[in-house]
Amino acid sequence: MLSVVLSACWFCACWGIPDWPADGVADAEWVEQALEWRLSRGVDDCGQEMLALDALALEWLSKSQEIQVEIRTEDWPFLAFSPELTAPLIQLHALSMMQGRGIEKKEANHVMKRIARRTKSVRFRELKGRFP
């Protein structure tokens, strides 16, 4: 009985995860869909599936000529306290670029706060004052 409940909880947390791309090769459409889904979850949600999704999306982004993200850690004080938020911050900026829009620091901080709150490994009470 307990395993059914735990399985159901995992399933709910990972509901809507994008299907893996054909032949394991990401394209812009898959990456955009994956990033939209990913940015609504905590860093440590969905275990290995999240790690694989992050790896494939970040690999595609690193090879993209159109999407170039530069993150300066001194501009994002929360990164010094929770470096595990670096990948989602990169992904947030990349998604904004893919959608042809800029991102304001206030909006980015809002999204990153939400991700931090949903991440079990982040001590949010200690972190929340580091979002300007």
Summary of the structure (lengths in Angstrom):
residues: 132
radius of gyration: 15.3
end to end distance: 45.0
largest distance: 50.2
contacts: 345
relative contact order: 0.15
helix: 66%
strand: 0%
